[in-house]
Amino acid sequence: MNEARVLDAIKVILEEIGEDPSREGLEDTPKRVMNLFKEIYGGVGTDPKEELNAVFEENHKDIVVVKEIPFYSMCEHHLVPFFGKVHIGYKPNGKVVGLSKLVRLVDNVSKRVQVQERMTNMIADAIQEKLAPEGVIVVIKAEHLCISMRGIKKPGSQTTTITTRGVFEENEKLQNNFFNLLKV
């Protein structure tokens, strides 16, 4: 990241909305925004699969579920946040991953500019490619501030995306088992 260029760009934005970037309260804002960008876009240019680095041989054949993983991400259309919860299920095929690694995967994937649909697919694809399980299912429920605070202005509206891989694609019984585990 070219820090000087980012600082200048933030100052220009402040000026263009009618603010004085040199006034008290705003004089350090460009630097704070630059540091924010480093944090919230930290996943850009990284391979999410690298977060799944603790893989173990294990003869577990039933569904593994990690649910209610909180996330914050940025809408690529308006550059405002969307946030919510991710639920992940996979059916191992001789390999399992450290559970915290699934949470780290969500964290990595969420730190980029994107749409929720792509985020859902990226999580599922990373698990499928790294673990080669029998199947993967990912559900994301999120509130988008581009709906809540601008345009239609409907706070509390939620968007749900679901993606399936492998045995979850057409096995309704497995899908139902996953959704029942989310209720527990």
Phi and psi in degrees as GROMACS dihedral restraints (atoms count N, CA, C in turn):
[ dihedral_restraints ]
;  ai    aj    ak    al  type     phi  dphi    fc
    3     4     5     6     1   -83.8    20    10
    4     5     6     7     1    97.9    20    10
    6     7     8     9     1   -61.8    20    10
    7     8     9    10     1   -41.6    20    10
    9    10    11    12     1   -62.1    20    10
   10    11    12    13     1   -40.2    20    10
   12    13    14    15     1   -66.5    20    10
   13    14    15    16     1   -40.9    20    10
   15    16    17    18     1   -64.4    20    10
   16    17    18    19     1   -45.7    20    10
   18    19    20    21     1   -58.4    20    10
   19    20    21    22     1   -44.1    20    10
   21    22    23    24     1   -63.3    20    10
   22    23    24    25     1   -41.5    20    10
   24    25    26    27     1   -63.3    20    10
   25    26    27    28     1   -41.3    20    10
   27    28    29    30     1   -65.4    20    10
   28    29    30    31     1   -40.8    20    10
   30    31    32    33     1   -61.0    20    10
   31    32    33    34     1   -42.7    20    10
   33    34    35    36     1   -62.0    20    10
   34    35    36    37     1   -44.1    20    10
   36    37    38    39     1   -60.2    20    10
   37    38    39    40     1   -46.2    20    10
   39    40    41    42     1   -58.6    20    10
   40    41    42    43     1   -43.5    20    10
   42    43    44    45     1   -63.9    20    10
   43    44    45    46     1   -41.8    20    10
   45    46    47    48     1   -69.3    20    10
   46    47    48    49     1   -23.0    20    10
   48    49    50    51     1   -91.8    20    10
   49    50    51    52     1     5.1    20    10
   51    52    53    54     1    96.7    20    10
   52    53    54    55     1    11.4    20    10
   54    55    56    57     1   -96.7    20    10
   55    56    57    58     1   163.7    20    10
   57    58    59    60     1  -107.6    20    10
   58    59    60    61     1   104.8    20    10
   60    61    62    63     1   -64.2    20    10
   61    62    63    64     1    -9.7    20    10
   63    64    65    66     1   -96.5    20    10
   64    65    66    67     1    -2.9    20    10
   66    67    68    69     1   -74.8    20    10
   67    68    69    70     1   154.7    20    10
   69    70    71    72     1   -57.5    20    10
   70    71    72    73     1   137.9    20    10
   72    73    74    75     1    98.0    20    10
   73    74    75    76     1   -30.0    20    10
   75    76    77    78     1  -110.7    20    10
   76    77    78    79     1   -14.3    20    10
   78    79    80    81     1   -61.6    20    10
   79    80    81    82     1   -30.4    20    10
   81    82    83    84     1   -99.6    20    10
   82    83    84    85     1     0.4    20    10
   84    85    86    87     1   -59.5    20    10
   85    86    87    88     1   -45.1    20    10
   87    88    89    90     1   -56.1    20    10
   88    89    90    91     1   -40.8    20    10
   90    91    92    93     1   -68.0    20    10
   91    92    93    94     1   -40.5    20    10
   93    94    95    96     1   -63.8    20    10
   94    95    96    97     1   -40.6    20    10
   96    97    98    99     1   -66.5    20    10
   97    98    99   100     1   -40.2    20    10
   99   100   101   102     1   -60.2    20    10
  100   101   102   103     1   -44.0    20    10
  102   103   104   105     1   -65.9    20    10
  103   104   105   106     1   -36.8    20    10
  105   106   107   108     1   -60.7    20    10
  106   107   108   109     1   -46.1    20    10
  108   109   110   111     1   -58.5    20    10
  109   110   111   112     1   -42.5    20    10
  111   112   113   114     1   -58.8    20    10
  112   113   114   115     1   -39.1    20    10
  114   115   116   117     1   -74.4    20    10
  115   116   117   118     1   -51.8    20    10
  117   118   119   120     1   -79.4    20    10
  118   119   120   121     1   -15.2    20    10
  120   121   122   123     1  -111.5    20    10
  121   122   123   124     1    23.5    20    10
  123   124   125   126     1   -65.3    20    10
  124   125   126   127     1   -14.9    20    10
  126   127   128   129     1   -86.3    20    10
  127   128   129   130     1   -13.4    20    10
  129   130   131   132     1   -62.4    20    10
  130   131   132   133     1   130.1    20    10
  132   133   134   135     1    82.1    20    10
  133   134   135   136     1     3.9    20    10
  135   136   137   138     1  -105.4    20    10
  136   137   138   139     1   159.5    20    10
  138   139   140   141     1   -97.3    20    10
  139   140   141   142     1   112.2    20    10
  141   142   143   144     1   -57.3    20    10
  142   143   144   145     1   -30.0    20    10
  144   145   146   147     1   -60.1    20    10
  145   146   147   148     1   -25.7    20    10
  147   148   149   150     1   -64.3    20    10
  148   149   150   151     1   -20.3    20    10
  150   151   152   153     1   -71.4    20    10
  151   152   153   154     1   -20.9    20    10
  153   154   155   156     1   -92.0    20    10
  154   155   156   157     1    59.4    20    10
  156   157   158   159     1   -98.5    20    10
  157   158   159   160     1     4.8    20    10
  159   160   161   162     1  -119.8    20    10
  160   161   162   163     1    79.8    20    10
  162   163   164   165     1  -104.4    20    10
  163   164   165   166     1   135.1    20    10
  165   166   167   168     1  -127.8    20    10
  166   167   168   169     1   142.9    20    10
  168   169   170   171     1   -71.1    20    10
  169   170   171   172     1   127.5    20    10
  171   172   173   174     1  -157.3    20    10
  172   173   174   175     1   132.5    20    10
  174   175   176   177     1   -90.6    20    10
  175   176   177   178     1    57.5    20    10
  177   178   179   180     1  -102.4    20    10
  178   179   180   181     1   124.3    20    10
  180   181   182   183     1  -107.9    20    10
  181   182   183   184     1    -8.7    20    10
  183   184   185   186     1   -92.7    20    10
  184   185   186   187     1   170.8    20    10
  186   187   188   189     1   -65.7    20    10
  187   188   189   190     1   137.6    20    10
  189   190   191   192     1  -107.6    20    10
  190   191   192   193     1   128.5    20    10
  192   193   194   195     1  -127.1    20    10
  193   194   195   196     1   131.1    20    10
  195   196   197   198     1  -121.4    20    10
  196   197   198   199     1   121.0    20    10
  198   199   200   201     1  -122.3    20    10
  199   200   201   202     1   166.8    20    10
  201   202   203   204     1    61.0    20    10
  202   203   204   205     1    38.5    20    10
  204   205   206   207     1   -83.0    20    10
  205   206   207   208     1   112.6    20    10
  207   208   209   210     1   -73.8    20    10
  208   209   210   211     1   149.0    20    10
  210   211   212   213     1  -150.3    20    10
  211   212   213   214     1   161.2    20    10
  213   214   215   216     1  -133.7    20    10
  214   215   216   217     1   134.5    20    10
  216   217   218   219     1  -141.6    20    10
  217   218   219   220     1  -179.0    20    10
  219   220   221   222     1  -123.6    20    10
  220   221   222   223     1   129.6    20    10
  222   223   224   225     1   -68.1    20    10
  223   224   225   226     1   128.7    20    10
  225   226   227   228     1   -75.9    20    10
  226   227   228   229     1   -12.4    20    10
  228   229   230   231     1   -86.6    20    10
  229   230   231   232     1   -31.7    20    10
  231   232   233   234     1  -127.9    20    10
  232   233   234   235     1    -5.6    20    10
  234   235   236   237     1    56.0    20    10
  235   236   237   238     1    40.2    20    10
  237   238   239   240     1  -121.6    20    10
  238   239   240   241     1   158.5    20    10
  240   241   242   243     1   -70.5    20    10
  241   242   243   244     1   153.4    20    10
  243   244   245   246     1  -129.6    20    10
  244   245   246   247     1   148.4    20    10
  246   247   248   249     1  -151.9    20    10
  247   248   249   250     1   156.5    20    10
  249   250   251   252     1   171.6    20    10
  250   251   252   253     1  -140.9    20    10
  252   253   254   255     1  -131.4    20    10
  253   254   255   256     1   144.9    20    10
  255   256   257   258     1  -113.3    20    10
  256   257   258   259     1   138.8    20    10
  258   259   260   261     1  -122.8    20    10
  259   260   261   262     1   127.8    20    10
  261   262   263   264     1  -122.8    20    10
  262   263   264   265     1   135.0    20    10
  264   265   266   267     1  -133.5    20    10
  265   266   267   268     1   142.5    20    10
  267   268   269   270     1  -146.1    20    10
  268   269   270   271     1   152.4    20    10
  270   271   272   273     1  -109.2    20    10
  271   272   273   274     1   104.3    20    10
  273   274   275   276     1   -60.3    20    10
  274   275   276   277     1   156.1    20    10
  276   277   278   279     1  -130.8    20    10
  277   278   279   280     1    55.8    20    10
  279   280   281   282     1    95.3    20    10
  280   281   282   283     1    -7.4    20    10
  282   283   284   285     1  -134.2    20    10
  283   284   285   286     1   139.8    20    10
  285   286   287   288     1  -125.8    20    10
  286   287   288   289     1   163.8    20    10
  288   289   290   291     1  -120.9    20    10
  289   290   291   292     1   149.0    20    10
  291   292   293   294     1   -53.6    20    10
  292   293   294   295     1   130.9    20    10
  294   295   296   297     1   -59.9    20    10
  295   296   297   298     1   -36.7    20    10
  297   298   299   300     1   -64.4    20    10
  298   299   300   301     1   -22.6    20    10
  300   301   302   303     1   -69.2    20    10
  301   302   303   304     1   -30.2    20    10
  303   304   305   306     1   -67.9    20    10
  304   305   306   307     1   -37.8    20    10
  306   307   308   309     1   -65.7    20    10
  307   308   309   310     1   -42.3    20    10
  309   310   311   312     1   -63.3    20    10
  310   311   312   313     1   -35.7    20    10
  312   313   314   315     1   -60.8    20    10
  313   314   315   316     1   -47.4    20    10
  315   316   317   318     1   -59.9    20    10
  316   317   318   319     1   -43.8    20    10
  318   319   320   321     1   -60.0    20    10
  319   320   321   322     1   -45.6    20    10
  321   322   323   324     1   -62.8    20    10
  322   323   324   325     1   -50.0    20    10
  324   325   326   327     1   -65.2    20    10
  325   326   327   328     1   -32.8    20    10
  327   328   329   330     1   -73.5    20    10
  328   329   330   331     1   -18.7    20    10
  330   331   332   333     1   -89.3    20    10
  331   332   333   334     1    64.0    20    10
  333   334   335   336     1  -162.7    20    10
  334   335   336   337     1   167.9    20    10
  336   337   338   339     1   -86.5    20    10
  337   338   339   340     1   126.7    20    10
  339   340   341   342     1  -167.8    20    10
  340   341   342   343     1  -177.9    20    10
  342   343   344   345     1  -111.1    20    10
  343   344   345   346     1   154.1    20    10
  345   346   347   348     1   -60.0    20    10
  346   347   348   349     1   -37.1    20    10
  348   349   350   351     1   -60.4    20    10
  349   350   351   352     1   -43.4    20    10
  351   352   353   354     1   -66.5    20    10
  352   353   354   355     1   -40.4    20    10
  354   355   356   357     1   -59.5    20    10
  355   356   357   358     1   -43.9    20    10
  357   358   359   360     1   -59.7    20    10
  358   359   360   361     1   -46.4    20    10
  360   361   362   363     1   -66.2    20    10
  361   362   363   364     1   -40.2    20    10
  363   364   365   366     1   -61.3    20    10
  364   365   366   367     1   -41.0    20    10
  366   367   368   369     1   -64.1    20    10
  367   368   369   370     1   -48.8    20    10
  369   370   371   372     1   -62.5    20    10
  370   371   372   373     1   -43.7    20    10
  372   373   374   375     1   -63.9    20    10
  373   374   375   376     1   -39.6    20    10
  375   376   377   378     1   -62.0    20    10
  376   377   378   379     1   -44.3    20    10
  378   379   380   381     1   -65.9    20    10
  379   380   381   382     1   -44.4    20    10
  381   382   383   384     1   -62.3    20    10
  382   383   384   385     1   -43.4    20    10
  384   385   386   387     1   -71.5    20    10
  385   386   387   388     1   -38.9    20    10
  387   388   389   390     1   -80.7    20    10
  388   389   390   391     1   -41.1    20    10
  390   391   392   393     1  -100.1    20    10
  391   392   393   394     1   -19.8    20    10
  393   394   395   396     1    48.9    20    10
  394   395   396   397     1    51.1    20    10
  396   397   398   399     1   -73.3    20    10
  397   398   399   400     1   171.9    20    10
  399   400   401   402     1   -65.3    20    10
  400   401   402   403     1   -28.9    20    10
  402   403   404   405     1  -173.4    20    10
  403   404   405   406     1   163.3    20    10
  405   406   407   408     1  -139.3    20    10
  406   407   408   409     1   143.8    20    10
  408   409   410   411     1  -135.9    20    10
  409   410   411   412     1   134.8    20    10
  411   412   413   414     1  -131.6    20    10
  412   413   414   415     1   132.4    20    10
  414   415   416   417     1  -125.9    20    10
  415   416   417   418     1   132.5    20    10
  417   418   419   420     1  -124.6    20    10
  418   419   420   421     1   130.0    20    10
  420   421   422   423     1  -116.8    20    10
  421   422   423   424     1   126.0    20    10
  423   424   425   426     1  -145.4    20    10
  424   425   426   427     1   152.9    20    10
  426   427   428   429     1  -103.6    20    10
  427   428   429   430     1   132.4    20    10
  429   430   431   432     1  -106.4    20    10
  430   431   432   433     1   121.3    20    10
  432   433   434   435     1   -67.0    20    10
  433   434   435   436     1   -18.7    20    10
  435   436   437   438     1   -68.7    20    10
  436   437   438   439     1   -19.9    20    10
  438   439   440   441     1   -94.3    20    10
  439   440   441   442     1   -37.6    20    10
  441   442   443   444     1   -76.6    20    10
  442   443   444   445     1   -38.9    20    10
  444   445   446   447     1  -115.1    20    10
  445   446   447   448     1    -6.3    20    10
  447   448   449   450     1  -140.0    20    10
  448   449   450   451     1   174.7    20    10
  450   451   452   453     1    57.9    20    10
  451   452   453   454     1  -116.1    20    10
  453   454   455   456     1   -68.5    20    10
  454   455   456   457     1   -23.3    20    10
  456   457   458   459     1    52.4    20    10
  457   458   459   460     1    64.9    20    10
  459   460   461   462     1  -122.9    20    10
  460   461   462   463     1    78.0    20    10
  462   463   464   465     1   -61.3    20    10
  463   464   465   466     1   145.4    20    10
  465   466   467   468     1    92.2    20    10
  466   467   468   469     1   -13.9    20    10
  468   469   470   471     1   -63.7    20    10
  469   470   471   472     1   139.1    20    10
  471   472   473   474     1  -122.2    20    10
  472   473   474   475     1   146.8    20    10
  474   475   476   477     1  -113.6    20    10
  475   476   477   478     1   132.3    20    10
  477   478   479   480     1  -116.4    20    10
  478   479   480   481     1   130.2    20    10
  480   481   482   483     1  -122.8    20    10
  481   482   483   484     1   143.9    20    10
  483   484   485   486     1  -133.7    20    10
  484   485   486   487     1   137.8    20    10
  486   487   488   489     1  -137.3    20    10
  487   488   489   490     1   145.8    20    10
  489   490   491   492     1  -129.4    20    10
  490   491   492   493     1   150.4    20    10
  492   493   494   495     1  -135.3    20    10
  493   494   495   496     1   152.3    20    10
  495   496   497   498     1    61.0    20    10
  496   497   498   499     1  -135.7    20    10
  498   499   500   501     1   -63.4    20    10
  499   500   501   502     1   -17.6    20    10
  501   502   503   504     1   -77.8    20    10
  502   503   504   505     1   -16.2    20    10
  504   505   506   507     1   -62.6    20    10
  505   506   507   508     1   -41.3    20    10
  507   508   509   510     1  -127.8    20    10
  508   509   510   511     1     1.1    20    10
  510   511   512   513     1   -92.7    20    10
  511   512   513   514     1    96.2    20    10
  513   514   515   516     1   -62.4    20    10
  514   515   516   517     1   -34.3    20    10
  516   517   518   519     1   -63.2    20    10
  517   518   519   520     1   -44.5    20    10
  519   520   521   522     1   -64.0    20    10
  520   521   522   523     1   -42.5    20    10
  522   523   524   525     1   -60.1    20    10
  523   524   525   526     1   -44.7    20    10
  525   526   527   528     1   -63.4    20    10
  526   527   528   529     1   -39.6    20    10
  528   529   530   531     1   -58.5    20    10
  529   530   531   532     1   -44.2    20    10
  531   532   533   534     1   -61.0    20    10
  532   533   534   535     1   -49.8    20    10
  534   535   536   537     1   -65.2    20    10
  535   536   537   538     1   -33.4    20    10
  537   538   539   540     1   -67.1    20    10
  538   539   540   541     1   -36.6    20    10
  540   541   542   543     1   -66.1    20    10
  541   542   543   544     1   -28.4    20    10
  543   544   545   546     1   -67.7    20    10
  544   545   546   547     1   -25.3    20    10
  546   547   548   549     1   -80.4    20    10
  547   548   549   550     1   -19.9    20    10
